[in-house]
């Protein structure tokens, strides 16, 4: 099997904690061909979608540690047709590049793509969580999304809580997430100006959410594979930061899913699968869904360390099974068409 990881540059990888690297190493360990490319390396040659790929040389023995694998991997550059791969594994960081998806549209029927292009289009930003909330559901915090500063100020004033969370619509890794308090209302308008208004006159959407009690104790990252939870961890903020993201200085602890968290996964899992979102990370606070991460969900290496497990094995097992299903379906169509042709 040949897999192309559409991701960030090799030199940007954290060789000790990177989820993408753990998945790449597992593929190499199984003898699969592995290549990587960034969204900016997509190209079209003679009407065929290609990519300037970084190909990992095959190893007789794959090192046991992630860092050793990273340091010993041999790399070569080569232009390769994307339709020649069995799998394209999406691991690019947000925000979603619509041009990248336009390139991939030409090969989506030939290659199994994790996650699906349509699912990525629908779920690439924090608006997707709104799809799980309705008048009869209480699984997401009360949320407002707007560019209208006066409206947002009014919502802050009307909130029953003294605290709210403000964050950019397309942020990731905890970037731009701030805690605002009614006691500091004099600063709110200047904060909204900073988040919403760009120097070129354009504007950005921001998200305003009710503060969930207990958020200061951290959040729970749950990894779902094909709609089912495969691992979870509690992320605890550092002493000088309200954000629990590990990239923002948070730490990781073991976590067993609560009854409410299991029910949450059961409720949203079918929609994720129906949208082609097979490998997803969700962030939960107090049993409420805060974010759905579909582009490059992380956490595998941290969960592996605290639980002494290898979640990447489950992910690649699933990917292999989907490729087999796709090939068997193709062979069946060929046989049936041959029967009709010979009739």
Buried (B, 14 or more C-beta within 10 A) or exposed (E): BBBBBBBBEBEEBBBEBBBBBBBBBBBBBBEBBBBBBBBEBBBEEEEEBBBBBBBBEEBEEBBEEBBEBBEEBEEEEEEBBBBBBBBBBBBBBBBBBEEBBEBBEBBBEBBBBBBBBBBBEBBBBBBBBEBBBEEEEEBBBBBBBBBBBEEBBEBBEEBEBEBBBBBBBBBBBBBBBEBBBEEEEEEBEEBBEEBBBEEEEEEBBBBBBBBBEEBBEBBBBBBBBBBBBBBBBBBBBEEEEBBBBBEBBBBBEEBEBBEEBEEBBEEBBEBBBEBBBBBBBBBBBBBBBBBBBBBBBBBBBBBBEBBEBBBBBBBBEBBBEBBEEBEEEEEEEEEEEEEEEEE
